[in-house]
Every structure is written in C-alpha cells, then in structure tokens.
Amino acid sequence: MSDVMFVYGSLMKNFHNYEKYLRGHVLDIQPATVQGKLYDMPYKGYPAILDGDDTVHGEVIHVKDLAAILPAIDKMEGYNHQADDEYSRIPKTITLADGSTTVLDVYVYTSKHLDTQFEKEAIYLPEGSWRAFKESL
C-alpha cells in the first residue's frame, strides 16, 4: 500500500478532520484534481463526490504510515466494505499540479440513494472546490 492519499473535503489541510486524523502524520501535500461531481452536504457538514466529468480540486497527501491511520479514516468515512456504506474507496486517476497522473483511492459517496435529504439540500459545486466554497461562506 502506498503511503499517499487523495482528499477533497474535511481531510484537507486546515479542516477539522485533517487536524483529527492527519496532523503529525503528513510528510508532504500537493494540490491535485480528480474527475467527478462535487456537492456540499450542509446537513452533514462535509462534501460528497459522485461520478461525473467536472474537475474536483483536492490534495494528494503523503503520510508516514497510511496503514496505521487508514482504519480510523475508513471508519470516519463510513467505509466498512459493505454494500450500504456511506462512502466507498474507489481507485481514480488523479492529476497532479505538474500535469502528471497517478491512480489513488478516492472516497466516493455511494449512499445517495439512501440519503433522503440529498436531492433537496445538497449543494452542487460546479467549480469543484470545497475549500473555495467553505471559504466563501
């Protein structure tokens, strides 16, 4: 397992789950993007990526020992390798700032069909940046 992960929401630097799960483990952070459709879920306090063709901005985070922190992050993301998980960890092509690409797991929101509030309350972010959206509030 590579000690690299892609994040696009509350695990990005200066957000609450970065502080809780990643602080002290991070070696390097690089801006990066992935294809998808980004939504803010204000009723939950975090974003969701769904399949799509938009550019979603996030960060590639290099950590000391991903295996040591991944179980806690999976639990926070509601990912338990079950059909009814809130998120699934899905390999996606990530584009780094220099234009190079790599494949990393991305937490994709897979429980939209179970989320009765999503259609009315989730906010589509066509610019693809949860950080920019949160900083504009």
N, C-alpha and C positions, 0 to 999 in steps of 0.2 A: 504494500500500500504506500502510495506516495504521501508525503507529508505536506500536501498542498490541497487547498480547498477554494471553491468559488462561493462568495456570499454576495447578496444583493439587498439585504434588509437589516434587521436588528443585530446581526453579527458583524456588520461593517464597523470600522474604527469610529469611535466616539458615540456609539449607540449602546444601549443598556446591555444587550446580550454579548457584545464584544467584551465589555467590562467583566461580565459574569463568567463567560466561558473561555475567552481567548487571551485576556491580559496575562502577561508573563509567559505565554507560550509562543508568541509571534516572533519570527525572525525577519520577515520582510512582507510588505504589502505593495501590490501593484494594481493600478486601475485596469479593468478588463470589461468585456461585454459578452453577452450571450443572446441568442435569438429567443424570443418569447413574447408574451403579453403580460405586462406588469399591472397589478392592481394594489391599491392600499385598502386594507380592511379595518377601518377605524373602530369598528365594534369588537375587534380582536387586538388591535394595537400593533399589527405587523402586516407586511405585504405578502403577495402571492404571485408566483409566475405560473402562467398557463401556457400551453403550446401556442405558438404564433410566430410571426415574421418580423416583429418590432425588434429594435436593438435595446436590450436591457443593460444598464450600467451597474457594475458592482466592483468587487475587489477579489483578486487572487491573493490568498493569504498563505504564506509559508510558515509552518509551525514546527516546533522541535520534535513532537511525537504525536501525530494525529491519532494513532490508535489509542493513546491514553485519554484523549478528550472526546473522541467521536461518540462513544456510548452516551455521554451526557448530552451532547448536541443532538443526537438522534432522538433521545427522549424529549428534549425541549421542542423539537420539530414535529413530534407526534409520529415518528417513523419507527415502526416495530416489525417491518417485513410482513405486514398483514394487508389483506385486501381493503380494509376500512381505515387505513392510516390517513392522517390529515395530509401529510406530505410523503412523497417517495423520493429517494435519492436516485436520480437518473443521469447516466453519462450524457454530456452535451459538449459540443465544440465551443471552446472559449477563445475569444480573440483578445490578445494582449495589446497594450498600448503601441508596441513596435510593429504590430500587424501580424506577428506570428500567432499560431493557433496551437491549442492543446486540448485534450479531452479530460474533463473533470466531472465529478458528480455534482449535480445541482438539485437542490430541494425544490421539487415541482409540486404545486398544490393539486392534490388528487382527490380531494373530498368536496369539490364544488357541488356535486350532485346531492350531497348530504347537508349542505350549508344553506339553510332556508333564508338567511339574510343577504347572501352574496349578490343576487340579482338586483336588489333594491338599494343596498348600502355600500357595496364595494365600489371604489372609485378607480376607473380606468386611467392609467398614467401613460398617455401616448409618447411622452418624452423619454420614458423608460428609466427614470432615476428616482428611486425612493428617497435618497438623500436630498435631492433638489426639492422634491415635494415637501418633505418634512421641514426643511429649512425655510420654505416659503410661507409656512403657517404662522 
